[in-house]
Amino acid sequence: LTFILGKNADIILLNLLLAGTLQVGYYSVAAALTLAISTMLISGAGDIALSATSIMVQRGEPDQLRLAWGFRIKTSMLLTVPFMVFGFVVAPEIVGTLLDRTYLPAADVFRVAIGGQIFIGLLGGGAHGDILLSSERHRTMRNLRVGSGAVNVAFGVSRVPRGGAAAAALT
């Protein structure tokens, strides 16, 4: 659901609303670089944490669950936020080195996307969703994702024509 209403919805809207521009390419570059940097050191940690917190919920260990939740949030911040800030600062160099200087406009889109990820990382990243899922609050999680997806699409329809790929990356 997140995949369909997130990145894919943004790409579809960019194609529909700004057909024939390079905005889709800039967005794709920015999204790929943001994903790479934001998950560089914690790839797979979320899946392990979700399993561990599910076990704690089943055993009825709320104190352990709180400690694990706090540890996950702090660890995620320490491992990802500094790299994301670095990526934000040197975005043009990253894009120019990994791709080509012709993709430099994607650096601005990358900065918007990575700025959003920094903000999300400082708020705890995906740890909150894992706690909802492991606490058997699937409906709440589903409703949050559907609501977020709807907001993403609405924001895209209203802002992409004027803001292009940067507007799509903002959501």
N, C-alpha and C positions, 0 to 999 in steps of 0.2 A: 504493500500500500504506500509506504513512504517512497519507495523507488518510483512508482507510477505517478504519484501526485507531487513528487519533488522534482528531481532532475529531469525526468522524462517529460513532465508537464511543461517545465521551463523550455526545453528544447523544442517541443511541439509549438508552444506559443511564439517563440522566437522565429520559427519557420513560417508560421501563419501570419504573424504581424509584421515581420521584417524580412520577408522573402528576398533573396538575392543579395543579402549583405553578409559580411564576415562575422556578424555577431554570434552566430551559432558556434563557429570555430573558436572564437574568443571565450565563450562560455564553457565549451567543452574542455579547453586547455585549463581554464581556471578551476573548474570542478575537479578535474583529475589531479592537479597539483595540490589543491586543498585537501582532498581525500588522502593523498599520499603523505602529506606532512602531518595532518591531524591524527592519523592512525599509525604513524611510523613506529613508535616504540610500544604501542599498546595493542597491536593487532592480536586479536584472539582473547585479550584480557576480559573483554566484556562478556564473551561466551562463558568463560571460566567463572567469572563473578556471578553471572546469572544462575549457573548451576549451584554454586556455593550458597548463595542467598536463598535459593529454593529449598535446599536441604535445611538451612537454619529455620526457615518458616515452618517446614514440616515437623521439625523437632521441637518447635515452640520455644526458641531461644531469642527473644526480642533484644536482649542486651548485646548478644553476639552479632545480631543483624545490624544494630545501630553502629557497632564498632566497624564491621565490615563495610558498611555503606560509607562511613566517614573515611575509612582507609582508601576505598576505591576512588572517592572524589578527590582526596588530597594527592594520591598517586597519579591519577589521570592529569591533574593540573600540573604537577611537577614534571611529568614526562612529556606532555604535549605543548602546553602553553608557551614555554620558552622557544621551542622550535617554530611554533606558529608566529610568534612575534618576530623572530629572525626572518622567516619567510616573508612576512609583511614588509619588513625594512628593505630586504634585498630582492623584492619581487622582479624588477626589470632584469637584474642579473641572472636570476633563476630561469626566467622565460627565455632570455637571449642565449643563454648557455645551453639549455636543454633542447631548445627548438631552433629558433632562428630569429634574427633581429626583426624580420617582417611581422612576427607575432607580438612585438612589444606592446601594442594596444591591449593585449590580453593581460598584461601585468596589472593594469588598473582594475580590471574585472577580478583578477586573482586577489588583489588587496581587499576588495569589497567582500569576497567570499571568505577569505582567511580572517578578516576582521570579525565577521559573524561567528566563525568557529572559535575565535579567541573568546568572544563574549559567552558563547555556549559553554566552552571549557571552564570559564570562571564560575559559571552557574552550576557546574557539576556534570556537564556532558550527559551521557546516556545512563548514568547511575540511577537517576530517578525513575526512568522507564523500567529499568531492571527490577527495582524494588516494587513497582506496581505489578509487574508481571509475576514476580516470585511470590507476591502477597495475594495472588489470585484475583487481581483487579483488572482482568483482561478487558472488560467493557470500558472501564475508564481509559485504559491505554488506547483501545480502538477508537473511542470517541475523540481523544486528544489528537490522534493521528489523522482521522477523517477531518476534524475541524481545522487542523494545521494545513492539510492538503487543500481544503476549500479556500482558506485564506491565501495560500500560495497562488492558486489559480486566479482568484479574484484580483490579487495584487498584480500578478503578471499581466492580466488583461488590461488593467488600468494604467500600469506603469511602463511596461515593455516598449510600447510604441514611442515613448519619449526618452526612456533611459537605456534602452537596448539591453545588452548582456549584463551590464552592471546592475540594472534593476532586477533582472532575473536572479542574479547571484545574491542579491540582498535578501531574498526570501529563503 
